[in-house]
Amino acid sequence: MNQELIDQIRKIVERVLQEQTPVPTQDAQEKRLLVIFGATQVELDEPIQQLHTCRQDGWKITIILSDLATKVINLEPIHAAFGEDNILQENTLIDIRTFVDAYQQIVLPAFSYPMAAKLALGLVDTPCTYLVFEALSKGKKVIAASDALNQSEASIKGNPILSKLKGDYVNVLSELGVQLVPMPRIAESIMERTSNSRAVIEKTLISAATISNLDADVRELVYVNPAIITPLAREHAKKRGIELVPKD
């Protein structure tokens, strides 16, 4: 079987799969926001207000509570603001990858020291930390409130763990792609648009659905090398002005 015939078969299969699996429109994807609350001592009034601003702008918000968060924080304000149907607990998640693929942005509105330390050290041992790492690996936007990490020198003096987070760990988080912002700027950071954004895909098969699921602002897609890129995917990328770049 020659390569031309193989490409034709792939193209036919791709079209059939695309017809059977409707892909959300780009506008709908852009307005889907995944919010993760970990255990924190930070007051939740400001984070809830920031998320409420996003919802007024048309964002559909889904909230995941870490297992520790359900034991530490007061959940009543979150339930009252967003409704229990929109709130999930991490220990009930089954197909975690679905969440990564379905949302273009993940927000940690009350970024806690335990979550920051795990991410900085690469300890992906919970569904919540896994979600964040998967999102970062796919080039998706991850926003975290930096307030808890910006403690005064007096509050962290003599505490080596907090001192470490204040310095090295914060730098690591930034290098990973976590966008640290002050809590009052959460909504602004979520809603702002960036041009010429870059996405990273670790898949070995890039289909038309993969291209369709990219954020509207993506102009460069970095993929693992080697990878199979279907002809229809190349067509979609060309139409959207997305450059396909192999990862070194």
C-alpha atoms as an extended CHARMM CRD file, in Angstrom:
* protein
*
       248  EXT
         1         1  MET       CA              0.0000000000        0.0000000000        0.0000000000  PROA      1               0.0000000000
         2         2  ASN       CA              1.5920000000        3.2850000000       -1.0970000000  PROA      2               0.0000000000
         3         3  GLN       CA              1.7700000000        6.4510000000        1.0110000000  PROA      3               0.0000000000
         4         4  GLU       CA             -0.7630000000        8.3300000000       -1.1240000000  PROA      4               0.0000000000
         5         5  LEU       CA             -3.4050000000        5.6400000000       -0.5640000000  PROA      5               0.0000000000
         6         6  ILE       CA             -2.6260000000        5.5910000000        3.1820000000  PROA      6               0.0000000000
         7         7  ASP       CA             -3.1260000000        9.3680000000        3.3360000000  PROA      7               0.0000000000
         8         8  GLN       CA             -6.4360000000        9.0800000000        1.5000000000  PROA      8               0.0000000000
         9         9  ILE       CA             -7.6830000000        6.4130000000        3.9320000000  PROA      9               0.0000000000
        10        10  ARG       CA             -6.6230000000        8.5250000000        6.9380000000  PROA      10              0.0000000000
        11        11  LYS       CA             -8.4430000000       11.5170000000        5.4960000000  PROA      11              0.0000000000
        12        12  ILE       CA            -11.6640000000        9.5360000000        5.0180000000  PROA      12              0.0000000000
        13        13  VAL       CA            -11.4880000000        8.0840000000        8.5540000000  PROA      13              0.0000000000
        14        14  GLU       CA            -10.7880000000       11.5330000000        9.9600000000  PROA      14              0.0000000000
        15        15  ARG       CA            -13.8480000000       13.0200000000        8.2980000000  PROA      15              0.0000000000
        16        16  VAL       CA            -16.0760000000       10.1860000000        9.5380000000  PROA      16              0.0000000000
        17        17  LEU       CA            -14.8210000000       10.5750000000       13.1120000000  PROA      17              0.0000000000
        18        18  GLN       CA            -15.2670000000       14.3250000000       12.9670000000  PROA      18              0.0000000000
        19        19  GLU       CA            -18.8650000000       13.9730000000       11.8090000000  PROA      19              0.0000000000
        20        20  GLN       CA            -19.6330000000       11.4730000000       14.5810000000  PROA      20              0.0000000000
        21        21  THR       CA            -17.9710000000       13.5590000000       17.3140000000  PROA      21              0.0000000000
        22        22  PRO       CA            -19.1410000000       17.1630000000       17.1890000000  PROA      22              0.0000000000
        23        23  VAL       CA            -16.4270000000       19.5950000000       18.2470000000  PROA      23              0.0000000000
        24        24  PRO       CA            -17.4720000000       22.6120000000       20.3470000000  PROA      24              0.0000000000
        25        25  THR       CA            -17.1400000000       25.9410000000       18.5810000000  PROA      25              0.0000000000
        26        26  GLN       CA            -14.0680000000       27.9970000000       19.4120000000  PROA      26              0.0000000000
        27        27  ASP       CA            -16.1380000000       30.6940000000       21.1200000000  PROA      27              0.0000000000
        28        28  ALA       CA            -17.7000000000       28.0730000000       23.4090000000  PROA      28              0.0000000000
        29        29  GLN       CA            -14.2990000000       26.6510000000       24.3110000000  PROA      29              0.0000000000
        30        30  GLU       CA            -12.8870000000       30.0670000000       25.1260000000  PROA      30              0.0000000000
        31        31  LYS       CA            -15.6650000000       30.6410000000       27.6260000000  PROA      31              0.0000000000
        32        32  ARG       CA            -15.0770000000       27.4250000000       29.5910000000  PROA      32              0.0000000000
        33        33  LEU       CA            -13.0720000000       27.8740000000       32.7600000000  PROA      33              0.0000000000
        34        34  LEU       CA            -11.8480000000       25.2010000000       35.1770000000  PROA      34              0.0000000000
        35        35  VAL       CA            -11.2470000000       26.4440000000       38.7220000000  PROA      35              0.0000000000
        36        36  ILE       CA             -9.3180000000       24.4330000000       41.3100000000  PROA      36              0.0000000000
        37        37  PHE       CA             -9.5460000000       25.1900000000       45.0080000000  PROA      37              0.0000000000
        38        38  GLY       CA             -6.9310000000       23.5970000000       47.2410000000  PROA      38              0.0000000000
        39        39  ALA       CA             -6.6180000000       23.8100000000       51.0020000000  PROA      39              0.0000000000
        40        40  THR       CA             -6.0370000000       27.4490000000       51.9480000000  PROA      40              0.0000000000
        41        41  GLN       CA             -6.4130000000       29.8920000000       54.8030000000  PROA      41              0.0000000000
        42        42  VAL       CA             -7.0570000000       32.7780000000       52.4190000000  PROA      42              0.0000000000
        43        43  GLU       CA            -10.4630000000       34.4490000000       52.6670000000  PROA      43              0.0000000000
        44        44  LEU       CA            -12.6080000000       33.4520000000       49.6990000000  PROA      44              0.0000000000
        45        45  ASP       CA            -14.6040000000       36.6570000000       49.2440000000  PROA      45              0.0000000000
        46        46  GLU       CA            -12.1830000000       38.1630000000       46.7100000000  PROA      46              0.0000000000
        47        47  PRO       CA            -11.6520000000       34.9730000000       44.6500000000  PROA      47              0.0000000000
        48        48  ILE       CA            -15.4150000000       34.4050000000       44.4610000000  PROA      48              0.0000000000
        49        49  GLN       CA            -15.9660000000       37.9990000000       43.3720000000  PROA      49              0.0000000000
        50        50  GLN       CA            -13.3190000000       37.6660000000       40.6590000000  PROA      50              0.0000000000
        51        51  LEU       CA            -14.9300000000       34.4890000000       39.3360000000  PROA      51              0.0000000000
        52        52  HSD       CA            -18.3500000000       36.1270000000       39.4910000000  PROA      52              0.0000000000
        53        53  THR       CA            -16.9910000000       38.8810000000       37.2170000000  PROA      53              0.0000000000
        54        54  CYS       CA            -15.9270000000       36.2120000000       34.7240000000  PROA      54              0.0000000000
        55        55  ARG       CA            -19.3350000000       34.5860000000       34.8530000000  PROA      55              0.0000000000
        56        56  GLN       CA            -20.9750000000       37.9290000000       34.1080000000  PROA      56              0.0000000000
        57        57  ASP       CA            -18.7400000000       38.0920000000       31.0400000000  PROA      57              0.0000000000
        58        58  GLY       CA            -20.2250000000       34.7970000000       29.8320000000  PROA      58              0.0000000000
        59        59  TRP       CA            -17.7390000000       32.2670000000       31.1870000000  PROA      59              0.0000000000
        60        60  LYS       CA            -19.0450000000       28.8300000000       32.1030000000  PROA      60              0.0000000000
        61        61  ILE       CA            -17.2750000000       27.8650000000       35.3180000000  PROA      61              0.0000000000
        62        62  THR       CA            -16.6450000000       24.3900000000       36.7140000000  PROA      62              0.0000000000
        63        63  ILE       CA            -15.0340000000       24.0880000000       40.1370000000  PROA      63              0.0000000000
        64        64  ILE       CA            -12.9810000000       21.1950000000       41.4820000000  PROA      64              0.0000000000
        65        65  LEU       CA            -12.2520000000       20.9360000000       45.1830000000  PROA      65              0.0000000000
        66        66  SER       CA             -9.1480000000       19.1030000000       46.2990000000  PROA      66              0.0000000000
        67        67  ASP       CA             -9.6800000000       16.4000000000       48.8910000000  PROA      67              0.0000000000
        68        68  LEU       CA             -7.9090000000       18.4960000000       51.5220000000  PROA      68              0.0000000000
        69        69  ALA       CA             -9.9370000000       21.5690000000       50.6030000000  PROA      69              0.0000000000
        70        70  THR       CA            -13.1550000000       19.7620000000       51.5220000000  PROA      70              0.0000000000
        71        71  LYS       CA            -11.7280000000       19.2340000000       55.0140000000  PROA      71              0.0000000000
        72        72  VAL       CA            -10.1910000000       22.6630000000       55.5690000000  PROA      72              0.0000000000
        73        73  ILE       CA            -12.1220000000       25.4890000000       53.9300000000  PROA      73              0.0000000000
        74        74  ASN       CA            -15.6810000000       26.6590000000       54.4370000000  PROA      74              0.0000000000
        75        75  LEU       CA            -17.5330000000       25.4730000000       51.3430000000  PROA      75              0.0000000000
        76        76  GLU       CA            -20.7860000000       27.3530000000       51.9180000000  PROA      76              0.0000000000
        77        77  PRO       CA            -19.7240000000       30.5490000000       50.0720000000  PROA      77              0.0000000000
        78        78  ILE       CA            -18.6140000000       28.5020000000       47.0640000000  PROA      78              0.0000000000
        79        79  HSD       CA            -21.8350000000       26.4780000000       46.9740000000  PROA      79              0.0000000000
        80        80  ALA       CA            -23.9230000000       29.6250000000       47.3610000000  PROA      80              0.0000000000
        81        81  ALA       CA            -22.0760000000       31.4300000000       44.5600000000  PROA      81              0.0000000000
        82        82  PHE       CA            -21.8700000000       28.6650000000       41.9540000000  PROA      82              0.0000000000
        83        83  GLY       CA            -24.3750000000       25.9610000000       42.8740000000  PROA      83              0.0000000000
        84        84  GLU       CA            -23.5380000000       22.3920000000       43.8310000000  PROA      84              0.0000000000
        85        85  ASP       CA            -24.0860000000       21.1150000000       40.2720000000  PROA      85              0.0000000000
        86        86  ASN       CA            -21.0470000000       23.0730000000       39.1040000000  PROA      86              0.0000000000
        87        87  ILE       CA            -18.7850000000       21.8530000000       41.9140000000  PROA      87              0.0000000000
        88        88  LEU       CA            -16.8810000000       18.5640000000       41.8170000000  PROA      88              0.0000000000
        89        89  GLN       CA            -14.5960000000       16.8220000000       44.3040000000  PROA      89              0.0000000000
        90        90  GLU       CA            -11.3230000000       15.4470000000       43.0110000000  PROA      90              0.0000000000
        91        91  ASN       CA            -11.8760000000       12.0100000000       44.5330000000  PROA      91              0.0000000000
        92        92  THR       CA            -14.9790000000       11.5740000000       42.3290000000  PROA      92              0.0000000000
        93        93  LEU       CA            -13.1970000000       12.2980000000       39.0460000000  PROA      93              0.0000000000
        94        94  ILE       CA            -12.9510000000        9.3600000000       36.6600000000  PROA      94              0.0000000000
        95        95  ASP       CA            -11.6710000000       10.5340000000       33.2720000000  PROA      95              0.0000000000
        96        96  ILE       CA             -9.2550000000       13.2920000000       34.2540000000  PROA      96              0.0000000000
        97        97  ARG       CA             -7.9830000000       13.7980000000       30.6950000000  PROA      97              0.0000000000
        98        98  THR       CA            -11.4550000000       14.8960000000       29.6590000000  PROA      98              0.0000000000
        99        99  PHE       CA            -11.1270000000       17.9490000000       31.8500000000  PROA      99              0.0000000000
       100       100  VAL       CA             -7.7470000000       18.8770000000       30.4010000000  PROA      100             0.0000000000
       101       101  ASP       CA             -9.0320000000       18.6350000000       26.8310000000  PROA      101             0.0000000000
       102       102  ALA       CA            -12.3050000000       20.4420000000       27.5070000000  PROA      102             0.0000000000
       103       103  TYR       CA            -10.9600000000       23.6060000000       29.1310000000  PROA      103             0.0000000000
       104       104  GLN       CA             -8.5970000000       26.1740000000       27.6780000000  PROA      104             0.0000000000
       105       105  GLN       CA             -7.7880000000       27.8040000000       31.0180000000  PROA      105             0.0000000000
       106       106  ILE       CA             -7.2490000000       26.5480000000       34.5570000000  PROA      106             0.0000000000
       107       107  VAL       CA             -7.3430000000       28.9430000000       37.4930000000  PROA      107             0.0000000000
       108       108  LEU       CA             -6.0920000000       28.4980000000       41.0580000000  PROA      108             0.0000000000
       109       109  PRO       CA             -7.7950000000       31.4930000000       42.7120000000  PROA      109             0.0000000000
       110       110  ALA       CA             -6.5460000000       30.7580000000       46.2360000000  PROA      110             0.0000000000
       111       111  PHE       CA             -3.1030000000       29.2940000000       45.5090000000  PROA      111             0.0000000000
       112       112  SER       CA             -1.9220000000       27.5260000000       48.6580000000  PROA      112             0.0000000000
       113       113  TYR       CA              1.5880000000       26.7050000000       49.8910000000  PROA      113             0.0000000000
       114       114  PRO       CA              0.9910000000       22.9150000000       49.7070000000  PROA      114             0.0000000000
       115       115  MET       CA             -0.2040000000       23.1050000000       46.0860000000  PROA      115             0.0000000000
       116       116  ALA       CA              2.6290000000       25.4550000000       45.0970000000  PROA      116             0.0000000000
       117       117  ALA       CA              5.2510000000       23.1850000000       46.6770000000  PROA      117             0.0000000000
       118       118  LYS       CA              3.9040000000       20.0710000000       44.9510000000  PROA      118             0.0000000000
       119       119  LEU       CA              3.8310000000       21.7170000000       41.5510000000  PROA      119             0.0000000000
       120       120  ALA       CA              7.3140000000       23.1810000000       41.9540000000  PROA      120             0.0000000000
       121       121  LEU       CA              8.7360000000       19.7950000000       43.0130000000  PROA      121             0.0000000000
       122       122  GLY       CA              6.8500000000       17.8820000000       40.3190000000  PROA      122             0.0000000000
       123       123  LEU       CA              4.8390000000       15.8300000000       42.8170000000  PROA      123             0.0000000000
       124       124  VAL       CA              1.8830000000       14.8770000000       40.6220000000  PROA      124             0.0000000000
       125       125  ASP       CA              0.2130000000       12.6070000000       43.1490000000  PROA      125             0.0000000000
       126       126  THR       CA             -3.3510000000       13.9590000000       43.1480000000  PROA      126             0.0000000000
       127       127  PRO       CA             -5.9590000000       14.5560000000       40.4330000000  PROA      127             0.0000000000
       128       128  CYS       CA             -5.6940000000       18.3240000000       40.9360000000  PROA      128             0.0000000000
       129       129  THR       CA             -1.9150000000       18.4950000000       40.5000000000  PROA      129             0.0000000000
       130       130  TYR       CA             -2.1720000000       16.1350000000       37.5340000000  PROA      130             0.0000000000
       131       131  LEU       CA             -4.7280000000       18.4140000000       35.8880000000  PROA      131             0.0000000000
       132       132  VAL       CA             -2.4300000000       21.4090000000       36.2510000000  PROA      132             0.0000000000
       133       133  PHE       CA              0.6350000000       19.6010000000       34.8970000000  PROA      133             0.0000000000
       134       134  GLU       CA             -1.2980000000       18.2020000000       31.9410000000  PROA      134             0.0000000000
       135       135  ALA       CA             -2.6380000000       21.6530000000       31.1290000000  PROA      135             0.0000000000
       136       136  LEU       CA              0.8610000000       23.1380000000       31.2560000000  PROA      136             0.0000000000
       137       137  SER       CA              2.2590000000       20.3670000000       29.0420000000  PROA      137             0.0000000000
       138       138  LYS       CA             -0.4180000000       21.1440000000       26.4410000000  PROA      138             0.0000000000
       139       139  GLY       CA              0.4190000000       24.8300000000       26.4600000000  PROA      139             0.0000000000
       140       140  LYS       CA             -2.8210000000       25.8830000000       28.0930000000  PROA      140             0.0000000000
       141       141  LYS       CA             -3.1530000000       28.9360000000       30.2750000000  PROA      141             0.0000000000
       142       142  VAL       CA             -2.7640000000       28.3350000000       34.0200000000  PROA      142             0.0000000000
       143       143  ILE       CA             -3.3820000000       31.3000000000       36.3220000000  PROA      143             0.0000000000
       144       144  ALA       CA             -2.6760000000       31.2850000000       40.0620000000  PROA      144             0.0000000000
       145       145  ALA       CA             -3.2440000000       33.9700000000       42.6810000000  PROA      145             0.0000000000
       146       146  SER       CA              0.1260000000       34.9410000000       44.1210000000  PROA      146             0.0000000000
       147       147  ASP       CA             -1.1350000000       36.5950000000       47.3220000000  PROA      147             0.0000000000
       148       148  ALA       CA             -0.4320000000       33.6770000000       49.6590000000  PROA      148             0.0000000000
       149       149  LEU       CA              3.0930000000       33.3280000000       48.2520000000  PROA      149             0.0000000000
       150       150  ASN       CA              3.8890000000       37.0150000000       48.6850000000  PROA      150             0.0000000000
       151       151  GLN       CA              4.0600000000       36.8910000000       52.4520000000  PROA      151             0.0000000000
       152       152  SER       CA              5.9600000000       39.6030000000       54.2880000000  PROA      152             0.0000000000
       153       153  GLU       CA              9.5300000000       38.8550000000       55.3140000000  PROA      153             0.0000000000
       154       154  ALA       CA              8.4820000000       38.8480000000       58.9650000000  PROA      154             0.0000000000
       155       155  SER       CA              5.9070000000       36.1030000000       58.3880000000  PROA      155             0.0000000000
       156       156  ILE       CA              8.3800000000       33.7360000000       56.7150000000  PROA      156             0.0000000000
       157       157  LYS       CA             11.4570000000       34.5240000000       58.7930000000  PROA      157             0.0000000000
       158       158  GLY       CA             12.8420000000       31.3840000000       60.3850000000  PROA      158             0.0000000000
       159       159  ASN       CA             10.6300000000       29.1080000000       58.2490000000  PROA      159             0.0000000000
       160       160  PRO       CA             12.8360000000       27.3850000000       55.6340000000  PROA      160             0.0000000000
       161       161  ILE       CA              9.8990000000       25.9090000000       53.7160000000  PROA      161             0.0000000000
       162       162  LEU       CA              8.1680000000       29.2550000000       53.2280000000  PROA      162             0.0000000000
       163       163  SER       CA             11.4830000000       30.8910000000       52.4370000000  PROA      163             0.0000000000
       164       164  LYS       CA             12.0570000000       28.3100000000       49.7310000000  PROA      164             0.0000000000
       165       165  LEU       CA              8.6370000000       28.9830000000       48.2550000000  PROA      165             0.0000000000
       166       166  LYS       CA              9.3210000000       32.7000000000       48.3670000000  PROA      166             0.0000000000
       167       167  GLY       CA             12.3980000000       32.2410000000       46.1960000000  PROA      167             0.0000000000
       168       168  ASP       CA             13.2750000000       29.1170000000       44.2380000000  PROA      168             0.0000000000
       169       169  TYR       CA              9.8320000000       27.5410000000       44.0460000000  PROA      169             0.0000000000
       170       170  VAL       CA              8.1520000000       30.6810000000       42.7170000000  PROA      170             0.0000000000
       171       171  ASN       CA             10.7860000000       30.8650000000       39.9830000000  PROA      171             0.0000000000
       172       172  VAL       CA             10.1870000000       27.2160000000       39.0710000000  PROA      172             0.0000000000
       173       173  LEU       CA              6.4360000000       27.7840000000       38.8570000000  PROA      173             0.0000000000
       174       174  SER       CA              6.9740000000       30.6940000000       36.4930000000  PROA      174             0.0000000000
       175       175  GLU       CA              9.3140000000       28.6100000000       34.3390000000  PROA      175             0.0000000000
       176       176  LEU       CA              6.6830000000       25.8570000000       34.1720000000  PROA      176             0.0000000000
       177       177  GLY       CA              4.2710000000       28.3930000000       32.7190000000  PROA      177             0.0000000000
       178       178  VAL       CA              2.1220000000       29.1990000000       35.7550000000  PROA      178             0.0000000000
       179       179  GLN       CA              0.9830000000       32.8130000000       35.4690000000  PROA      179             0.0000000000
       180       180  LEU       CA              1.1510000000       34.2800000000       38.9640000000  PROA      180             0.0000000000
       181       181  VAL       CA             -1.0850000000       37.3220000000       39.4060000000  PROA      181             0.0000000000
       182       182  PRO       CA             -2.4310000000       39.3240000000       42.3700000000  PROA      182             0.0000000000
       183       183  MET       CA             -5.8520000000       38.1330000000       43.4560000000  PROA      183             0.0000000000
       184       184  PRO       CA             -7.6510000000       41.3420000000       42.3550000000  PROA      184             0.0000000000
       185       185  ARG       CA             -6.3610000000       40.7220000000       38.8010000000  PROA      185             0.0000000000
       186       186  ILE       CA             -7.6770000000       37.1690000000       38.3900000000  PROA      186             0.0000000000
       187       187  ALA       CA            -10.6850000000       38.1540000000       36.2650000000  PROA      187             0.0000000000
       188       188  GLU       CA             -8.6380000000       40.5580000000       34.1680000000  PROA      188             0.0000000000
       189       189  SER       CA             -6.0180000000       37.8760000000       33.4770000000  PROA      189             0.0000000000
       190       190  ILE       CA             -8.6560000000       35.3020000000       32.5480000000  PROA      190             0.0000000000
       191       191  MET       CA            -10.4430000000       37.5730000000       30.1040000000  PROA      191             0.0000000000
       192       192  GLU       CA             -7.4420000000       39.1940000000       28.4530000000  PROA      192             0.0000000000
       193       193  ARG       CA             -6.4180000000       38.0450000000       24.9880000000  PROA      193             0.0000000000
       194       194  THR       CA             -2.8630000000       37.4020000000       23.9190000000  PROA      194             0.0000000000
       195       195  SER       CA             -1.6070000000       37.3090000000       20.3550000000  PROA      195             0.0000000000
       196       196  ASN       CA              0.7920000000       34.8820000000       18.7300000000  PROA      196             0.0000000000
       197       197  SER       CA              0.3170000000       32.3270000000       21.5130000000  PROA      197             0.0000000000
       198       198  ARG       CA              2.0950000000       29.0120000000       21.4540000000  PROA      198             0.0000000000
       199       199  ALA       CA              0.6270000000       25.6210000000       22.2830000000  PROA      199             0.0000000000
       200       200  VAL       CA              2.4970000000       22.3930000000       23.0310000000  PROA      200             0.0000000000
       201       201  ILE       CA              0.9360000000       19.0050000000       22.2310000000  PROA      201             0.0000000000
       202       202  GLU       CA              2.4390000000       15.7360000000       23.4660000000  PROA      202             0.0000000000
       203       203  LYS       CA              0.2030000000       13.5460000000       21.3080000000  PROA      203             0.0000000000
       204       204  THR       CA              1.7130000000       11.2990000000       18.6370000000  PROA      204             0.0000000000
       205       205  LEU       CA             -1.4120000000       11.6940000000       16.4850000000  PROA      205             0.0000000000
       206       206  ILE       CA             -2.5940000000       15.1870000000       15.5800000000  PROA      206             0.0000000000
       207       207  SER       CA             -6.0810000000       15.2030000000       14.0810000000  PROA      207             0.0000000000
       208       208  ALA       CA             -8.3970000000       17.9230000000       12.8330000000  PROA      208             0.0000000000
       209       209  ALA       CA            -10.1360000000       17.8200000000       16.2140000000  PROA      209             0.0000000000
       210       210  THR       CA             -6.7970000000       18.5910000000       17.8820000000  PROA      210             0.0000000000
       211       211  ILE       CA             -6.4770000000       21.7420000000       15.7780000000  PROA      211             0.0000000000
       212       212  SER       CA            -10.1090000000       22.7130000000       16.3360000000  PROA      212             0.0000000000
       213       213  ASN       CA             -9.6690000000       22.4310000000       20.1020000000  PROA      213             0.0000000000
       214       214  LEU       CA             -6.8140000000       24.9400000000       20.1950000000  PROA      214             0.0000000000
       215       215  ASP       CA             -7.3910000000       28.4120000000       21.5870000000  PROA      215             0.0000000000
       216       216  ALA       CA             -8.3460000000       30.9940000000       18.9550000000  PROA      216             0.0000000000
       217       217  ASP       CA             -5.1380000000       32.9600000000       19.6060000000  PROA      217             0.0000000000
       218       218  VAL       CA             -2.7570000000       30.0470000000       18.9870000000  PROA      218             0.0000000000
       219       219  ARG       CA             -0.4240000000       30.7310000000       16.0640000000  PROA      219             0.0000000000
       220       220  GLU       CA              2.2000000000       28.0470000000       16.6900000000  PROA      220             0.0000000000
       221       221  LEU       CA              1.6690000000       24.4010000000       17.6130000000  PROA      221             0.0000000000
       222       222  VAL       CA              4.7050000000       22.5120000000       18.9000000000  PROA      222             0.0000000000
       223       223  TYR       CA              4.3510000000       18.7220000000       18.6480000000  PROA      223             0.0000000000
       224       224  VAL       CA              6.4470000000       15.7070000000       19.5860000000  PROA      224             0.0000000000
       225       225  ASN       CA              8.7380000000       14.4580000000       16.8590000000  PROA      225             0.0000000000
       226       226  PRO       CA              7.9580000000       12.0530000000       15.2590000000  PROA      226             0.0000000000
       227       227  ALA       CA              4.1730000000       12.4070000000       15.1550000000  PROA      227             0.0000000000
       228       228  ILE       CA              1.4250000000       11.5800000000       12.6680000000  PROA      228             0.0000000000
       229       229  ILE       CA             -0.3570000000       14.6900000000       11.3860000000  PROA      229             0.0000000000
       230       230  THR       CA             -3.4270000000       13.8850000000        9.3310000000  PROA      230             0.0000000000
       231       231  PRO       CA             -3.9880000000       15.7230000000        6.0380000000  PROA      231             0.0000000000
       232       232  LEU       CA             -7.2100000000       17.2210000000        7.3780000000  PROA      232             0.0000000000
       233       233  ALA       CA             -5.3450000000       18.5100000000       10.4340000000  PROA      233             0.0000000000
       234       234  ARG       CA             -2.8330000000       20.2290000000        8.1490000000  PROA      234             0.0000000000
       235       235  GLU       CA             -5.6940000000       21.8030000000        6.2120000000  PROA      235             0.0000000000
       236       236  HSD       CA             -7.3060000000       23.1020000000        9.4150000000  PROA      236             0.0000000000
       237       237  ALA       CA             -3.9810000000       24.4730000000       10.6630000000  PROA      237             0.0000000000
       238       238  LYS       CA             -3.3470000000       26.2450000000        7.3640000000  PROA      238             0.0000000000
       239       239  LYS       CA             -6.8110000000       27.8300000000        7.3510000000  PROA      239             0.0000000000
       240       240  ARG       CA             -6.2990000000       29.1400000000       10.8930000000  PROA      240             0.0000000000
       241       241  GLY       CA             -2.7800000000       30.3580000000       10.2320000000  PROA      241             0.0000000000
       242       242  ILE       CA             -1.2040000000       27.9330000000       12.7080000000  PROA      242             0.0000000000
       243       243  GLU       CA              2.3970000000       26.9040000000       12.1430000000  PROA      243             0.0000000000
       244       244  LEU       CA              3.2010000000       23.2720000000       12.9700000000  PROA      244             0.0000000000
       245       245  VAL       CA              6.6170000000       23.0410000000       14.6090000000  PROA      245             0.0000000000
       246       246  PRO       CA              8.3410000000       19.7600000000       15.6510000000  PROA      246             0.0000000000
       247       247  LYS       CA              9.6580000000       19.7120000000       19.2080000000  PROA      247             0.0000000000
       248       248  ASP       CA             13.4300000000       19.3690000000       19.4980000000  PROA      248             0.0000000000
